[in-house]
Amino acid sequence: MKAKHVQLKINPREHVTVLLEEPMLFDKLHTLSAEYSVSMDLLVNLAIKRLIDDIDLIRNLRCGKIKSNYK
């Protein structure tokens, strides 16, 4: 299996390359990008944001900080 790279634009001057070691992930991103007419950059950024949000939620739960959306 060969790893695939996704180039992300952070801003006009900065780029980040993400190495996807699972080629199936690259193929799935490419398919979703075409299916929904959104860039692979957007999909990868949303996935990373979701991962970070989930990690923050778990950390907060461990510390006893429960954020409620109900008022």
C-alpha positions as CSV (number, residue, x, y, z in Angstrom):
1,M,0.0,0.0,0.0
2,K,1.2,3.4,-0.9
3,A,0.5,6.4,1.3
4,K,-1.2,9.4,-0.3
5,H,-0.7,13.1,0.5
6,V,-3.3,15.8,0.7
7,Q,-2.1,19.4,0.4
8,L,-4.0,21.8,2.6
9,K,-4.0,25.6,2.2
10,I,-3.9,27.3,5.6
11,N,-3.7,30.8,4.0
12,P,-2.2,32.1,0.7
13,R,1.3,31.7,2.1
14,E,1.1,28.5,4.2
15,H,0.4,25.0,3.0
16,V,0.4,21.8,5.1
17,T,0.7,18.3,3.7
18,V,-1.2,15.5,5.4
19,L,0.0,12.0,4.9
20,L,-2.8,9.5,4.7
21,E,-1.3,6.1,5.3
22,E,-4.6,4.4,4.4
23,P,-5.2,4.8,0.6
24,M,-8.9,4.1,1.2
25,L,-9.1,7.3,3.2
26,F,-7.8,9.3,0.3
27,D,-10.2,7.6,-2.1
28,K,-13.1,8.2,0.3
29,L,-12.2,11.9,0.6
30,H,-11.9,12.2,-3.2
31,T,-15.3,10.6,-3.7
32,L,-17.0,12.8,-1.0
33,S,-15.4,15.8,-2.5
34,A,-16.7,15.1,-5.9
35,E,-20.1,13.9,-4.7
36,Y,-20.8,17.1,-2.6
37,S,-18.8,19.6,-4.7
38,V,-16.6,20.6,-1.8
39,S,-12.8,20.7,-1.7
40,M,-10.8,18.0,-0.1
41,D,-9.2,20.8,2.0
42,L,-12.6,21.6,3.6
43,L,-13.3,17.9,4.3
44,V,-9.9,17.3,5.9
45,N,-10.1,20.6,8.0
46,L,-13.6,19.6,9.2
47,A,-12.4,16.1,10.1
48,I,-9.5,17.5,12.1
49,K,-11.7,20.1,13.8
50,R,-14.2,17.3,14.7
51,L,-11.4,15.2,16.1
52,I,-10.1,18.1,18.3
53,D,-13.6,18.9,19.5
54,D,-14.2,15.3,20.5
55,I,-10.8,15.1,22.3
56,D,-11.7,18.4,24.2
57,L,-15.1,16.9,25.1
58,I,-13.5,13.8,26.6
59,R,-10.9,15.8,28.5
60,N,-13.6,18.0,29.9
61,L,-15.7,15.0,30.9
62,R,-12.7,13.5,32.7
63,C,-12.3,16.8,34.7
64,G,-16.0,16.9,35.5
65,K,-16.7,19.9,33.2
66,I,-19.9,19.1,31.5
67,K,-21.0,21.6,29.0
68,S,-24.7,21.6,28.5
69,N,-26.6,23.0,25.5
70,Y,-29.8,23.1,27.5
71,K,-30.7,26.2,29.5
